[in-house]
């Protein structure tokens, strides 16, 4: 698990591949961002139809801002996709900790 400074935007890149490791164009992708510390979703499950097998999810400064008076918060970004008539692709999760900026 990595730690990042609070209020830092991040890009996460996911490659959609089939069971053989070959790139596939998903029928749909779904992602969410969970604030584990406060048990609340920063981004509820969001679906979109991609135009490529390589997907970039942007997490904004506002989404990486600590929501409480705590010095750290844990986040989990979950990404999943469906392809080939609704077949589930692999689910990936990126877990990280936000560290409060010193004032």
Helices and strands as residue ranges (DSSP letters): E 2-5, E 10-15, E 28-35, E 40-48, E 54-59, G 62-64, E 72-83, E 87-88, E 92-99
